[in-house]
Amino acid sequence: MMPVVLAAAEAVEVAHESNAFGVTVNYVVMQIISFTILAFVLYRWGLRPVLATMDERNAKIADGLRYTEEMQAKLADAQKQHAETIRLASLEAQKLVDEARAAAKALVERETKQATEKTQQMMAKAQEAIHLEHRKMMADAREEIARLVALTAQRVLSRELSSEDRRRYADAAARELTNV
Amino acid sequence: MIPSLALRKNPFVWSVMALVATGLATSAHAAEGNAAPAELFRIGPLPVTNAIATTWVVSLLILMGLRMLVGTPKMIPGRGQALVESALQGLKELFEPIVGKRAFASSFPLLVTLFLYIVLQNWSGLLPGVGTIGWGYEADGVFHVTKPFIRPANSDWNGTIALAAVSMLVWAYVVLRHAGPKVILHDLFGNKASKSEIAAAIYYPLSLIFIIVGFIEIVSIAIRPFTLSVRLFGNVFGGENLLHATGFVPPFYFLETLVGLVQALVFTLLVSIYIGLLCNHGDDHTEEHH
């Protein structure tokens, strides 16, 4: 501790001497020039490029973050729009399916009705044809039976029947057959 | 055998031994409290002292170091550039809240250069040979260095006066540019009390008091170059003498390493505070309005 105190005391004593610290305008000017040159060179070729690079990087990071946020917002919009489009498409598809089902049902009903009507018409025609065939067959049968009755009567009577007799027997047979 | 081998292989131990040896050999009566720098030669009318020579060497080391670490700055930084960038970012975060956003861009180059320059100049005084090797005389078997070849620039008052002068010139430029004469005059002499909240009988006498305080403030500003330069010079010169007087005892040596850093911070922070006192008024309010 003693050397420290002695050194301090010595420094104070020296300071009291005239211009003990050697302060000289020329020295100060030279130091100012030295420091100013260093500050200028250091800033111009050392610090400014580094600071500019840092600023550029920060700007790029900020731009990147802003772009990411914009893209996220756009993605959210696109997803929302996509969901809306899918919803509308589903509704449209459901509507088309419903319409197709309704159309198919109507077509089936119409075709069924038409087929039924056609069938009924065909059945009616068939029945009418059967009826006509039956009447024709019955007429033919009556005519044949009448002829056979007349022929039988001619054989039984063993005489040639006149046209009038044959017509009378045939008519009688036809009347009888009509009641069958 | 084993300890001596370890001693030979350990560079840290060798460094400490070299420091102590250098100190013991030349320090006991090295500077002898001689505060005046020694003139080495002249460039025309301008003298080059041993302190100015150190200034140049340290300046060259700063520039070469920065060049080696950074080279051409790249968007994806290498290790050296990342180190420099993180240091600049740290200093930016330290100074920006003090000087304010408006004055930051104008003052940051000076503040960074001041900090780097002062801290490296201070530490340069701790290197073996700086301030302890030079011309002198031998008496009673002890060599007395009267004119060291190189000495730390900040142990020369001329150097710290130069730093304070440049700082105050830049302070004046930044303050005039970013605050303007109106703000400066109001800050110095204006009545800062609110007229709506204080009675007229108190407000107007207060104005007179603020004017008197303004003149005191001007005196305070006028002596700033003196206080800035003396504080730094006194600490570094005192530290150097302490090391010489105590024979470079390691605890004092490492204490001076810390003092070198702290004094650089103190000088730079004070300059930034002087700028911030006038330029950092209502930055937040201004930004809110914008």
Interface residues (C-beta under 8 A of the other chain):
Chain A: P3 V4 L6 A7 A8 E10 A11 V14 A15 N19 A20 F21 G22 V23 T24 N26 Y27 V28 V29 M30 Q31 I32 I33 S34 F35 T36 I37 L38 A39 V41 L42 Y43 W45 G46 L47 R48 P49 V50 L51 A52 T53 M54 E56 R57 K60
Chain B: G33 N34 A35 A36 P37 P45 L46 P47 V48 T49 A51 I52 T55 W56 S59 I62 L63 L66 R67 V70 T72 P73 K74 M75 P77 Q81 V84 E85 L88 Q89 F108 P109 L110 V112 T113 L116 Y117 A153 D156 W157 N158 G159 I161 A162 L163 A165 V166 F233 F237 G238 N241 L242 H244 A245 T246
